[in-house]
Amino acid sequence: MLNGELTAVLDAEHCDWFIISANISPTTMTNRSRLGVFLVPSNSDGMSVKAHLRIDGGRAADLTLKNVGVGAEYLLSSVEDGERIILDALDGAIGAWCAEGAGLLIGLLDRTISYIRERKQFGKPISQFQAIRHRVSDMLVLVEHAASLAFEVAKALSQRSPGASALAAQRKSISATRWKPSPETQFNSTAQ
């Protein structure tokens, strides 16, 4: 039986199946829970899907599972492999989000440059003002950094190899995507 809640599952209202990780009862020898990865039909008894709009206009849903019965045939992994499968999926998701974010930033920078070339103030395009050029230059550095991080994550994901040291190096590379710019380089729309 599966019980629990999952929040903000992207596009869940359109899914026929869900891949859900769940703690499996602890063994008497280790007294430690193990992760199982289950394939669960969306129309299972005890499962409810409450859809909602995300702030970016996309769709998501909250799933509630109350005594959802799943047999052994729905277990996608051995309990020994459950944690590895979840971590691999998270790494892949981080890679996808990095690539998406870098692509969005590149698009925003392109639109910003187009706008400052056409917007006029005091009879000339604002792209000719030194302060604006400095801002765009700072933006370019941050965009390039984001794109480089996305590339590094993609490279780490494509070079997966077995072994604890290789996995540790890969996770370290993927963790680098959590970099945040310093307050001095962040855009502040309230600055005068």
C-alpha positions in Angstrom: 0.0 0.0 0.0 1.3 3.5 -0.9 0.3 6.5 1.2 1.5 10.0 0.9 1.4 13.3 -1.0 3.3 14.6 -3.9 3.1 18.3 -4.7 3.6 20.3 -7.9 3.9 17.3 -10.2 4.4 18.8 -13.6 1.6 18.1 -16.1 0.3 15.3 -13.9 -3.3 15.7 -15.0 -2.3 14.4 -18.4 -0.5 11.3 -17.2 -1.8 7.8 -17.4 1.0 6.4 -15.2 3.2 7.8 -12.5 6.7 6.7 -11.4 6.6 7.1 -7.6 9.4 6.4 -5.1 8.4 5.2 -1.7 10.0 4.0 1.5 9.7 0.3 1.9 9.4 -1.1 5.4 12.7 -1.4 7.2 14.3 -4.8 7.4 14.7 -6.4 10.8 18.5 -6.7 10.2 19.3 -3.1 9.3 16.2 -1.3 10.7 16.6 1.1 7.8 14.0 2.0 5.2 14.8 1.3 1.5 13.5 3.1 -1.5 11.3 1.3 -4.0 10.4 2.8 -7.4 6.8 1.9 -8.5 4.8 2.4 -11.7 1.4 3.4 -10.6 -1.7 3.9 -12.9 -3.3 7.3 -12.5 -6.7 5.8 -12.1 -5.7 3.6 -9.1 -8.2 3.4 -6.2 -7.1 5.8 -3.5 -5.3 8.2 -5.8 -6.5 11.7 -6.3 -5.0 14.3 -8.7 -5.7 18.0 -8.0 -4.6 20.1 -10.9 -3.6 23.8 -10.7 -1.9 26.5 -12.7 1.8 27.3 -12.0 3.0 30.9 -11.7 4.7 30.6 -15.2 1.4 29.5 -16.8 2.2 25.8 -16.9 0.2 23.1 -15.3 1.0 21.0 -12.3 -1.0 18.9 -9.8 -0.9 17.6 -6.3 -1.2 13.9 -5.9 -2.7 12.2 -2.8 -2.3 8.5 -2.3 -4.4 6.8 0.4 -3.9 3.0 0.6 -3.1 2.7 -3.1 -2.6 -1.0 -3.7 0.4 -1.9 -5.9 1.6 -5.4 -6.4 5.2 -6.6 -6.9 4.7 -6.4 -10.7 4.6 -2.6 -10.4 8.0 -2.4 -8.6 10.4 -1.1 -11.2 13.6 -1.7 -9.3 15.1 -4.0 -6.7 15.1 -2.3 -3.3 18.9 -2.2 -3.5 18.7 -0.1 -6.7 15.9 2.3 -5.7 18.1 5.1 -4.3 20.5 5.0 -7.3 17.6 5.2 -9.8 16.1 8.2 -7.9 19.5 10.0 -7.8 20.1 9.3 -11.5 16.6 10.7 -12.3 17.3 13.8 -10.2 20.7 14.3 -11.9 19.0 14.1 -15.3 16.3 16.6 -14.2 18.9 19.0 -12.9 20.7 18.7 -16.3 17.4 19.4 -18.2 16.6 22.4 -15.9 20.1 23.8 -16.4 19.8 23.6 -20.2 16.3 25.1 -20.1 17.4 28.0 -17.8 20.5 28.7 -20.0 18.4 28.8 -23.1 15.9 31.1 -21.5 18.6 33.4 -20.4 20.2 33.5 -23.8 16.7 34.4 -25.3 16.2 37.1 -22.7 19.6 38.6 -23.4 18.9 38.7 -27.1 15.5 40.4 -26.6 17.1 42.9 -24.2 19.8 43.8 -26.8 17.1 44.2 -29.5 15.1 46.4 -27.2 17.9 48.7 -26.2 18.9 49.2 -29.8 15.4 50.4 -30.7 14.4 52.3 -27.6 15.3 55.9 -27.8 16.0 58.5 -25.1 17.3 62.0 -25.7 17.1 61.4 -29.4 19.4 58.3 -29.5 19.2 54.6 -28.8 19.7 53.8 -25.2 22.3 51.2 -26.3 24.7 54.0 -26.8 24.6 54.9 -23.0 27.6 53.7 -21.1 25.6 52.6 -18.0 23.3 50.5 -20.2 26.3 48.9 -22.0 27.8 48.0 -18.6 24.6 46.4 -17.5 24.3 44.3 -20.7 28.0 43.3 -20.3 27.3 42.1 -16.8 24.3 40.2 -18.1 26.4 38.6 -20.8 28.9 37.3 -18.3 26.1 35.7 -16.2 24.5 34.2 -19.2 27.8 32.7 -20.4 28.4 31.3 -16.9 25.0 29.7 -16.8 25.5 28.2 -20.3 28.9 26.9 -19.2 27.4 25.2 -16.1 24.7 23.6 -18.2 27.4 22.3 -20.6 29.4 20.9 -17.7 26.3 19.1 -16.3 25.5 17.6 -19.7 29.1 16.5 -20.0 29.0 14.9 -16.6 25.8 13.1 -17.4 27.0 11.8 -20.7 30.2 10.4 -19.2 28.5 8.2 -16.6 30.7 5.4 -15.5 30.4 2.9 -12.7 32.4 3.3 -9.5 32.1 5.4 -6.4 34.8 7.9 -7.4 33.3 8.5 -10.8 29.8 9.0 -9.3 31.3 11.4 -6.7 33.0 13.5 -9.4 29.8 13.6 -11.4 27.7 14.7 -8.4 30.2 17.4 -7.6 30.0 18.7 -11.1 26.2 18.7 -11.0 26.2 20.4 -7.6 28.2 23.3 -9.1 25.0 24.4 -10.8 23.8 25.7 -7.5 26.2 28.7 -8.0 24.6 32.0 -7.3 25.9 35.4 -8.5 27.1 37.8 -5.8 24.8 40.6 -4.8 27.0 43.1 -6.7 26.3 41.3 -10.0 22.6 40.7 -9.6 20.2 43.0 -11.4 18.4 45.2 -9.0 15.4 46.9 -10.6 15.1 49.4 -7.7 18.6 50.8 -8.1 18.7 54.4 -9.0 
